[in-house]
Amino acid sequence: MTAGKGVSASETLDLARKIANIPSGEVPAMIRQMLQNRELSKTVGALDDLLAKRPEHRIVVSKALDKLGLWHCG
């Protein structure tokens, strides 16, 4: 699970959907894996960019960021 520079908006959106729909019990393991693979920062940056450039995807991106514990406003 990774995103970053050179990743298309559709790929980032797919990743956002995966994160948003992952069962809550699997989130800690997913975050641990992303940290080990040095993917967490890239993924959050890509989600943030998608949110800024494509606000029509706000709901799924905010849900993904919420699953990661990084979304605190509506």
C-alpha positions in Angstrom: 0.0 0.0 0.0 1.8 3.1 -1.1 1.4 6.4 -2.9 3.6 9.3 -3.7 5.0 11.3 -6.5 4.3 9.9 -9.9 1.1 8.1 -8.6 -2.0 9.1 -10.5 -5.1 10.6 -8.8 -7.1 7.4 -9.6 -4.4 5.2 -7.9 -4.5 7.5 -4.9 -8.3 7.4 -4.8 -8.2 3.6 -5.0 -5.7 3.6 -2.1 -8.0 6.0 -0.1 -10.9 3.6 -0.7 -8.8 0.6 0.6 -7.8 2.5 3.7 -11.3 3.9 4.3 -12.8 0.4 4.1 -10.2 -1.6 6.0 -11.7 -3.1 9.2 -10.8 -1.1 12.3 -9.0 -4.0 13.9 -6.6 -4.2 11.0 -5.6 -0.5 11.1 -2.7 -0.8 13.6 -1.0 -3.6 11.6 -1.5 -1.6 8.4 0.0 1.5 9.9 2.9 -0.5 11.3 3.6 -2.0 7.9 3.4 1.4 6.2 5.9 2.7 8.8 8.3 -0.2 8.2 8.1 0.3 4.4 8.5 4.1 4.8 5.1 4.6 3.1 3.1 6.4 5.7 4.3 9.9 5.0 4.1 9.4 1.2 0.6 8.1 1.5 -0.6 10.9 3.7 1.0 13.5 1.4 -0.7 11.9 -1.6 -4.1 11.8 0.2 -3.6 15.5 1.1 -2.8 16.4 -2.5 -5.8 14.5 -3.7 -8.0 16.4 -1.3 -6.6 19.7 -2.4 -6.8 19.0 -6.1 -9.9 16.9 -6.3 -12.3 18.1 -3.5 -15.1 16.0 -4.9 -13.3 13.0 -3.3 -13.4 14.7 0.2 -15.6 12.1 1.8 -13.5 9.0 1.0 -10.2 10.9 1.6 -11.3 12.2 4.9 -12.5 8.7 5.9 -9.1 7.3 5.0 -7.3 10.0 7.0 -9.7 9.4 9.9 -8.8 5.7 9.8 -5.1 6.7 10.0 -6.0 9.0 13.0 -5.1 12.1 11.0 -8.5 13.8 10.3 -10.0 15.9 13.0 -12.3 18.3 11.3 -15.4 18.1 9.1 
